[in-house]
Amino acid sequence: MEEIIRLKPGALAFLAVFSIALLFYLYYFTSKQKVILNRIMRPAFPSLSDGVLEFLSEKLGGIIFTGIIPAILFLGVLRIPASRAGLQMGLTFEFRYLIIILVLVTCLLSYVFSRKSGIQAMSADLKIKNWYPRHLFLYSAVWIIYIFGYELLFRGILWSLFFEAFGFWPALLINLLLYSAVHISKGKFMALGALPTGIILCLLSYLTGSFLPAFFIHSTIAVMTGLFSVYHNPEIRVHLKTQHV
């Protein structure tokens, strides 16, 4: 399928940078002003606790601004083929053993780092004291959906467009700078920590031609670090039995 708007690779890359700057600004602005929380989530779900509503509102904003809108713009309006945006299996299966090893290493590191109180404070962002099975499922599912769109943007659309326009090293540098920049609001530790993680995720996309391995790794980091943080946090109790109403 041909693109509706024919743009050269460099122009597409520039549009991608402008788009990500604007979309993340809107994401952070709406989150800070609690637009989604107060105008959508509270009226729609008045019975949910504040911790659950704040978590859902923040992640819903991320899903919209870093997932849905970029997908509509680049895959829908500009008609960039899905394969060109890394939305394919590519060589993922050929690198399955490497991906499995990285997932296991990620789980181990998540377990170790989640013992730190600072990591617990940042990761367990579903701010409730008593967790039941529905909370564990909700937390994991929402993070996975959020990371899917996030990685489609960074290691799918952005990586592919920059690589096509400028080659490997400039694409890697630009991707890392953008990826680190969007973590600045979460603190210096997160911004710096995004660099080595970003290198691994970009290399996986380069080797496989797909953003899916990066999605597998990143979603594992997010979900397991959060769940292990809940497990290690002495102020939180996990109840494996369903709460009776």
N, C-alpha and C positions, 0 to 999 in steps of 0.2 A: 504494500500500500504506500503510495507516495505522500509526502508531506504536504499539508495544505499551504503552509508558509515555507518557502524555500530559503533557508538561511545557511550561510557558510559555517563550517565547524567553529571558527573563532567567534562569530557572532552568537552562535548558540551557547558557547562557553561563557561569553560575557553576559548573556541573558540569564544563564544559570546562576552566576554570581549575584547579579542584581536581584533575582528572584529569591534566593536563599536569604539575602540580607533583609529584604522586605518582609518575607514570611516569618522569619524568626523574630523580627521586631514586633510584628503583629501578635505572634505567639506569646512573647514575654509581656507585651503591653496588656493583652487580654487576661493573662494569668495574674499580673500584678493588680490590675483593676478588678479582678474577680468577676469579669463579665459573664462568663459561662456559668460560674458557680451561682451567682445571684439572680441571673435572668433566665437560666434554663434549668439547672440541676435542682436548686431548692424548690422552685414551684412544681417541678415535675415529680420529684421524689422527696416530699416533706418528711417522710418517716425514717429516712436514712440518717445516720449519724454524721456529724460535721467532718470527721476524719475520712469517712468513705466518700462523702460528697466532694471534698477538696481534692482527693486523689483522682476521682473520676473526672472532675472538671479539668484538672491540669492535663491529664493524659488525653482527654477528648480534644482539648485545644491542640495538643501535639499531633494527634491523628489527623486533624483537619488541616493544620498549617504546614506540617512537614510530610504528610502522606497523601491525603486526598487531593488537595489543591495542586501540588507539583505533578501528580499523576495525570490530573485532568489537563494541566497546561502542556506538559511535554508529550504525553502519550495520546491525549485526546485532541487538543487544539493544534499542536504542531505535528501530530501524527508520527512521532519518532517510533520506529518499529520496536516491539517489546524486546527482541533479541539485541537491538542496538543499545537498549537501556539496561542490559544485564538481566532482564526478566525471562530467564530460560535456565534449563539445567546445565547447559554447557558441558564442561568436563568435571562437574561436581562428583559424579560417581567414580571417576578415575582417581580422584584424590580423597576418597572416602576414609581411608585409614588415617591420613593426616588430619582430616576434619574430626574424626572420632577421638584421636589423641588430644587434639586441641580442646575439644569439649570436656574431656576428662580432666585435663590440666586446669581448665577454667573452673570446673567444679571444685577442685582441690584448693585453688587459690582463693576462690570465693569463700570457702569454709574457713580458711586461715585468716584472711583479712577481715571477715565479718565479726571476728572476736573483738576488734577494736571499737571502742565506743563512738569514735568519730564516724566510722563507716556505718555503724548501726543507726546513727542519727540521720545520715544522708540517705540510706537505702530503704529503711522501713518507713516509706512515706505514706503508707496507709495507717494513719495515726490513731490507732485504737489499742486498748490494753488487752482485750480478750479476743483471740482469733479462733474462729470456727472453720470447718471445712469449706463453707461457702466463701469465706474471706480468702482462704488460700487459693481457691480456684479463681475467684474474681481478680485477685492481685496478679496471678500468673497470666491469665487470659488477656487482661488489659495491657500488661507489659508486652506480651508477644505481639499483639495487634499494633501497638505503638511502634515497636522496634521494626516490624515488617515495613511500614511506610518510611520510617527513618532511614533504614538501610537501602531501601529502593531509591531514595533520594541521594544519599551519600555515595554508596558503593555500587549503585546501579546507574542512575541518570548522570550525576555529576562526574563520577569516575570515567564513564564511557565518553562523555562529551569532552572532558579535558584531555583524555588520552588520545582521542581522535584529532583534537585541535593542536596539541602541543607535544605529544609523546609521553613516555613513561615518567621521567624524573620531574618535569614541571607539573604533570597531573598529580603525582604523589605529593609534591610540596604544597600545591594549592589545596588539595583535599585535606591534608593534615592541618594546614593553617585554619581552614574553615571549620573543620571538626573540633579543633582545640578552642577556637574562638567562641563557638556556641556553648562551650562548657564553662566559660569564664564566670558566668553568673552563679555557678555552683561552687566556686572557690578555686584557688590556685592548684590544690591537689588534684581536682578533677580535670582541670585544663591541661596540666602537665601529664597526668595519667592517660589522657586521651591520645597522646602522641604515639607511644609504643603500641597501644591497642589499634590505633588507626593504621599504622604501618602493616600490621599483620592482616587486618581486614582488607586493605587495599591490595596486598600481595595475593590474597586468596581470590579476590575478584579478577586480578590480572591473570592468574594461573588457570582459573576455571572458566572465565568469560561469563560468570554469573554472580549476582549479588547474594544468592542463597546461602553459600557457606558463611559469609559475613553475618548474615541474619541469624544463622544457627548459633554462631559464637557469641554475638552481641546479646541475643535474647537469653542465652544461658547465663551470661555475666549478670544481666539485670535481674532475672528471676531468682537465680540461686543466691546471689549476694543478698537480695532482699529477704528471702526465706531463711537463709542461715542467720541473718541479722536478727530476725524475729526469734529464732531458736536460741541464740546466744544472749539476747537481751533479758536481764533478770526482771525487768519491769513489765514484761509481756508474758501472758500465759496463752498457750496453745491448747485448745480443747478439741480432741479428735472426734468426739461425739457431737452430733448435730444438736444445736440449741433448741430446747423445747419452748414453744411460744406460750 
